[in-house]
Amino acid sequence: MKKLSLVLAVVAATSLMAADGAALYKKCAGCHGAKGEKKALGKSAVIQGWDVAKTEEALKGYKAGTRNVHGMGGLMKGQVASMSDADIKAVAEYIHGLK
């Protein structure tokens, strides 16, 4: 019984620590729209429904400072600087599901 309780506690803690794409996306929504339907600052592509891998690649490029589409590299680098790889994956999965 003790082993089962420990396993359940670990599973619960892991679930709580998992990145929440919807919560992370809130800081993106100001420019990209609640459903990713806007061209951010009138410059970016509409990101609604983007493929997970495409979004991850873009965000990691901005974070590394190697991506600068429409002159947005500096702004986006600041937005993703504190995101972990798990955060980037979670927000990419969330964006993929936007309709």
Backbone hydrogen bonds, N-H to C=O, Kabsch-Sander energy under -0.5 kcal/mol:
donor,donor_aa,acceptor,acceptor_aa,energy
5,S,1,M,-2.2
6,L,2,K,-2.2
7,V,3,K,-2.5
8,L,4,L,-2.5
9,A,5,S,-2.1
10,V,6,L,-2.3
11,V,7,V,-2.5
12,A,8,L,-2.3
13,A,9,A,-2.4
14,T,10,V,-2.5
15,S,11,V,-2.2
16,L,12,A,-2.0
17,M,13,A,-1.7
18,A,14,T,-1.1
21,G,19,A,-0.8
24,L,20,D,-2.6
25,Y,21,G,-2.3
26,K,22,A,-0.7
26,K,23,A,-0.7
27,K,24,L,-1.0
28,C,25,Y,-1.7
29,A,25,Y,-1.8
30,G,26,K,-0.6
31,C,28,C,-1.3
32,H,28,C,-2.7
33,G,29,A,-2.0
36,G,33,G,-1.6
38,K,32,H,-2.5
40,A,38,K,-0.8
42,G,39,K,-2.6
43,K,40,A,-2.7
44,S,40,A,-1.6
47,I,36,G,-0.7
48,Q,36,G,-2.0
49,G,95,I,-1.8
50,W,47,I,-2.4
55,T,51,D,-2.3
56,E,52,V,-2.7
57,E,53,A,-2.5
58,A,54,K,-2.2
59,L,55,T,-2.9
60,K,56,E,-2.7
61,G,57,E,-2.0
62,Y,58,A,-2.5
63,K,59,L,-2.5
64,A,60,K,-2.2
65,G,61,G,-1.0
65,G,62,Y,-0.6
66,T,61,G,-2.0
67,R,61,G,-1.2
71,G,68,N,-0.9
72,M,69,V,-1.8
76,M,72,M,-2.8
77,K,73,G,-2.5
78,G,74,G,-1.7
79,Q,75,L,-1.3
80,V,76,M,-2.1
81,A,77,K,-1.3
83,M,80,V,-1.9
88,I,84,S,-2.5
89,K,85,D,-2.4
90,A,86,A,-2.4
91,V,87,D,-2.6
92,A,88,I,-2.2
93,E,89,K,-2.4
94,Y,90,A,-2.0
95,I,91,V,-2.7
96,H,92,A,-2.1
97,G,93,E,-1.2
98,L,95,I,-1.4
